[in-house]
Amino acid sequence: MRIIFILLLLTGSFTMNGQEDVIAKYKAMFTLNFIRYIGWPEDAKQGDFVIGVVRDAMIAEYLQSQSAGKKYGYQNIVIKEFRKIEEITDCQILYFANSYSFAKNAAVVKQKLGGKNSLIISETEGAISDGSIINFVVRDGKLKFELSQQNANAFGIKLSNSLTALSNSILVN
């Protein structure tokens, strides 16, 4: 799976074929692989490694199937689904689907996450400017991702040079 991830990143995109389930599968795969390219603070390395998904059952299902029985270091990978913003609890990764406006909910999301040790992944154009750290976008019919080191720093995590080199665009805000 790591080789596929690196090959897709090196090409800078994944050509879309219009099938939501295929897109969701790749987004889940990327999300799980991002874990290795993040410098997590010690607090994030305690207990289970929790990936929360806001309002996207398909992404949650793919994350669940792709992470079954896997660990990050000594941590079990646990997938939690959140149907509402109010349900969000501490997690190392929060995947925020485009079915729910990240821009309108960014402040509440940051507050729910405690403002630290969490990677926010979104899939809405412009979400980086609202505080997302990694954002999936479709440009020219291709799946790409953009990221913000500044937003990562605000949450106390570090993006590896490998990840920043492979992203579609690094936005400084």
N, C-alpha and C positions, 0 to 999 in steps of 0.2 A: 504494500500500500504506500510506503514511503517513496518508493521509486516513481510510482504513478503521480504522487503529489508533486515531487520535484520536477518531473517532466512537464506536467501541466503548468507549473509556475514558470518554468523556463520559457515556455512558449508565450507566457503572459496572458493566456486566455484559454477558454474552453468554448468551442463553437456550439452554440445552442441549437437544439433540434426542435424546440417548441414543446417538449414534454416536461411537464412540471415535476413528475416523479424522478426523472433523470437529473434535472437541475437540483432538486432537493437532495438527492443521493450525493452529488458532488459537493454541495454546500456542507453537508454533514461530514463528509470525508475531509474537506479542508479544515473545518472547525476542529475536528479531532487532531489533525496534524499540526494546527497552530499551537497546541499545547506545548510541543517540544521546542518551539521557537520563541518562547516567552521566558523572561527571567522573573520567576515568581518569588515574592518575598517569603520569608520563613512562615509567617502566619497562614499563608495560602497552602502550605505543605502539611497542614495538620488535618486529621480526620479524613473524611471522604473528599474526593475531587468532584465537585458538583457542577454540572452544566445545566443551567436553567433555560427553558425555551418558553417564550411568551407567544401564545396563540398560533402555533404552527405544529399541528399533530404529525404531519408528514416528516418534518425535520426531526422532531422528537423521536419518531419511530425509527428513522434511519440511524440517528445517533445511538439509540438503544441497541439496535441490532449490530451496528458496527463496533460498539464498545463492550458488548457482552463478554464478561469474563476477563476484561482487560484492566490493567492498572496503570496509573501514572506514578512511577516510583513505587512506593509502598501504599499508595492511596487507591482505593476502589473508585472507579469512575461511576458516578450516579447521575442519571438523567431525571430532571424534575420538570414537569409541565405546569405552566402558570396560565390560567385562562384570563386573569385580570391582573392589572398592575398591583393591586392591593395584596395579592398572594405572593409576590416576590419576596424571597428570603435570601440570606447570604449564599452566594455561589461564586466559584472562581470564574466561570464564564456565563454570561447571560446573552442568549441568542434572541434578538428582538425582531420578529417577523414584520414584513411590510403591511400586514393586515391590521396593524395597530400603529397609529401615528407616533413614531419616536419623537419627533419634534415637539408635539404637544405634551408628551409624557417624560421628557428627558430629565427634568428637575426632580420629579418624583422617583424615577428609576435610580438616579444617583443617590438620592436620600435613602431609598430602600437598600441599596448595596453598601451603604455606609461610606461611600466615596473612596474606597480603597480596595486594593488586592483583587480587583475584578476586571475581566476583559469583556467589554461590551462589543458584540458583533451585531450589525444591523444589515438591512438590505433595502435601504431607501436612499435614493439620490439626495445628497446634501446632509446626510445624517452625521457625517464627521464634524460639521460645523456646530452640531447640537451636542457633541460630546461622545459620540461613538468612537471606538478605537480602531476597529476593522469594519469596513462596510463593503458588502457585495454589491456590485453594480453590473448592469448589462449595457455594454457599449458596442455599437456596430454588430449587434447580434451575438456578442461573446460575453461569457461570464468572466468578470475580473474582480479584483478587490483593491481597495484603497485603504490607507491607514494614516493614523496621526500619532506621532511620537509624543507630541505635547499632551494629548489626551491620555496616552498610556502613562506618562510621567505623573499626571494628576491623580491617577489611580494606583500609583506605586508599583507599576510593573514596567519591565523593560522589554522592548522588541529587539530581537537579535538582528544583527547586520544582515544575515542571510535572508530573513523575512523582509526587511525593508528593501533589499536589493531586488527581490522577486515581485514586489507589489506593483500594481498598475501605476499608482501614483502615491506619492507621499505628500500629504497636505499639511502645511504648517499654518496653524491658525492662532 
